Amino acid sequence: MILNRRQILLSTAAAGAASTLSVRLAAAQGAAATAGTAQAPAFHRMKVGEATVTALADGYLQLNAGVFPTVGETDFAGAMEAAFQPTSAYPAAVNAYAIEIGDRVILVDAGGSRGMAPTLGNLRANLEAAGIAPASVDTILMTHLHPDHIGGLTDATGAAAFPDAELVVAAPELEFWTDPGTRAALPDGAKGMVDGVNAVAAAYEGSTRTFTDDLGVAGVDAVALPGHTPGHTGYRLESGDTGLLIWGDIVHVPPLQLADPAIFIGFDSTPEQAVSTRQKILDEAASDRLLVAGMHLPFPGFGHIARDGDGYAFVRADWQYL
C-alpha cells in the first residue's frame, strides 16, 4: 500500500473535525456530571519482572458513533448494549503509564487537559497519589502527539510540567506535526492540534530527543505502529522472563474495534494503514499471549488479547499482589 502526503493531510483534516465533535460531546456530558462523587485516586501497579508499571488515569472522553465513519448509530448502539455500556456514547479511558526500573522513572504519555474536556486532566494528581513526584520523572516516551496524550506535559502557564525530564518521540511524528504544511492543510477548527504540539515543543526546547530505530532507553524498545498518526509508536518493556507492550491507540472503543478490527476512527491519519497495523498487532498479541496496556483500554488497561470468532476480546489482567 502506497501512502502519500496528501492522503495523510486529508485524513488528518477529517480527524480534526471528528475531534471537535467528540470534545463537544464530552464537554456537554461532563458539565452535567454530579459534583462530589470523585473516586479514590486512580492508579494501579503491576510488576513486570524487576520493573514496576503504574497505570495512571487521566480521565475519559465520550466517543459516539459520529467519530466512526463506517459505523451507523444503530450498529454503534447495538455494540454498546452488548458490552453493557451506554448506547449513546462510550466512555473511553485516557490512561498513561509510569515505568520504574532501576533508578529510572519513565512516563509513557501524559494525558489530556481540562481545556480539551472537563473529564480530563487528572494525571498529575494521580501520579502524586501514587507516590511518584513529577520531579523524579527523567524520561517521557510519547506514543504520539494528539491532544489527549500531550495535554499534561505543560502546566497552566505553558511551562514544562516535568522540567527535569527528557521528552522522547519518534522522528516522523514530531516532523509531521511541526511541519508548517500540516497546519496549513487543516481546517480552522483543527489547527489547534498543531498549535498544542508547538507549545509543547517550545516548553521542552533543549530537552527533546527524536529517534528512528534505536530508542536508547535500557529495557524498553520502540515498536512502530503507524497509521493512527505517521509516527504512532508502542513501547515494549522486557524484564526477566516477562514483558509488556504499551500499544498507545491501537483501539479507542474496544467493543467495536476488537470485535471488528477493520473499523477505523476519524482521528486516524491513514485509515487503511491503521487497520493493517491493528490487525497485525492483535494477531501477534493473541498468538504470543502478550501482556498489553493501552491508553484507551478500560482503566487500568492491563490485559491480554484472545481470539473471539472473527474478532478478538480483551481479557483483563487479574489484580496483582505486590
C-alpha positions, 0 to 999 in steps of 0.5 A, spaced: 500 500 500 502 506 497 501 512 502 502 519 500 502 526 503 496 528 501 492 522 503 495 523 510 493 531 510 486 529 508 485 524 513 488 528 518 483 534 516 477 529 517 480 527 524 480 534 526 473 535 525 471 528 528 475 531 534 471 537 535 465 533 535 467 528 540 470 534 545 463 537 544 460 531 546 464 530 552 464 537 554 456 537 554 456 530 558 461 532 563 458 539 565 452 535 567 456 530 571 454 530 579 459 534 583 462 530 589 462 523 587 470 523 585 473 516 586 479 514 590 485 516 586 486 512 580 492 508 579 494 501 579 501 497 579 503 491 576 510 488 576 513 486 570 519 482 572 524 487 576 520 493 573 514 496 576 508 499 571 503 504 574 497 505 570 495 512 571 488 515 569 487 521 566 480 521 565 475 519 559 472 522 553 465 520 550 466 517 543 459 516 539 458 513 533 459 520 529 467 519 530 466 512 526 465 513 519 463 506 517 459 505 523 451 507 523 448 509 530 444 503 530 450 498 529 454 503 534 448 502 539 447 495 538 455 494 540 454 498 546 448 494 549 452 488 548 458 490 552 453 493 557 455 500 556 451 506 554 448 506 547 449 513 546 456 514 547 462 510 550 466 512 555 473 511 553 479 511 558 485 516 557 490 512 561 498 513 561 503 509 564 509 510 569 515 505 568 520 504 574 526 500 573 532 501 576 533 508 578 529 510 572 522 513 572 519 513 565 512 516 563 509 513 557 504 519 555 501 524 559 494 525 558 489 530 556 487 537 559 481 540 562 481 545 556 480 539 551 474 536 556 472 537 563 473 529 564 480 530 563 486 532 566 487 528 572 494 525 571 498 529 575 494 528 581 494 521 580 501 520 579 502 524 586 497 519 589 501 514 587 507 516 590 511 518 584 513 526 584 513 529 577 520 531 579 523 524 579 520 523 572 527 523 567 524 520 561 517 521 557 516 516 551 510 519 547 506 514 543 504 520 539 502 527 539 494 528 539 491 532 544 489 527 549 496 524 550 500 531 550 495 535 554 499 534 561 506 535 559 505 543 560 502 546 566 497 552 566 502 557 564 505 553 558 511 551 562 514 544 562 510 540 567 516 535 568 522 540 567 527 535 569 525 530 564 527 528 557 521 528 552 522 522 547 518 521 540 519 518 534 522 522 528 516 522 523 511 524 528 514 530 531 516 532 523 509 531 521 506 535 526 511 541 526 511 541 519 508 548 517 504 544 511 500 540 516 497 546 519 496 549 513 492 543 510 487 543 516 481 546 517 480 552 522 477 548 527 483 543 527 489 547 527 489 547 534 492 540 534 498 543 531 498 549 535 498 544 542 504 540 539 508 547 538 507 549 545 509 543 547 515 543 543 517 550 545 516 548 553 521 542 552 526 546 547 533 543 549 530 537 552 527 533 546 530 527 543 527 524 536 529 517 534 528 512 528 530 505 530 534 505 536 530 508 542 536 508 547 532 507 553 535 500 557 529 495 557 524 498 553 524 498 545 520 502 540 515 498 536 512 502 530 505 502 529 503 507 524 497 509 521 493 512 527 498 518 526 505 517 521 509 516 527 504 512 532 509 508 536 508 502 542 513 501 547 515 494 549 518 493 556 522 486 557 524 484 564 526 477 566 522 472 563 516 477 562 514 483 558 509 488 556 507 492 550 504 499 551 500 499 544 498 507 545 491 507 540 491 501 537 483 501 539 479 507 542 472 503 543 474 496 544 467 493 543 467 495 536 474 495 534 476 488 537 470 485 535 471 488 528 478 490 527 477 493 520 473 499 523 477 505 523 476 512 527 476 519 524 482 521 528 486 516 524 491 519 519 491 513 514 485 509 515 487 503 511 494 503 514 491 503 521 487 497 520 493 493 517 497 495 523 491 493 528 490 487 525 497 485 525 498 487 532 492 483 535 494 477 531 501 477 534 498 479 541 493 473 541 498 468 538 504 470 543 499 471 549 502 478 550 501 482 556 498 489 553 496 496 556 493 501 552 491 508 553 484 507 551 483 500 554 478 500 560 482 503 566 487 500 568 488 497 561 492 491 563 490 485 559 491 480 554 488 479 547 484 472 545 481 470 539 473 471 539 470 468 532 472 473 527 474 478 532 478 478 538 476 480 546 480 483 551 481 479 557 483 483 563 489 482 567 487 479 574 489 484 580 496 483 582 499 482 589 505 486 590 
